[in-house]
Amino acid sequence: VNDTIGTLAGGRFYNQDVIAAVILGTGTNAAYVERAHAIPKWHGLLPKSGDM
């Protein structure tokens, strides 16, 4: 798991209101939560929460 995704997942586990994670180190990474239906390239099953 990418460190940014891990940070976002941990934050969401603790508090469902968390919507973004940012890692600033030797590189810069960001991750955010999006509504699954807003991702046009997604063709798989949608999660029950509707969030990706």
Sequence and secondary structure as in RCSB ss.txt:
>XXXX:A:sequence
VNDTIGTLAGGRFYNQDVIAAVILGTGTNAAYVERAHAIPKWHGLLPKSGDM
>XXXX:A:secstr
  HHHHHHHHHHHH TT  EEEEESSSEEEEE  BGGG TT  S   TTSB 
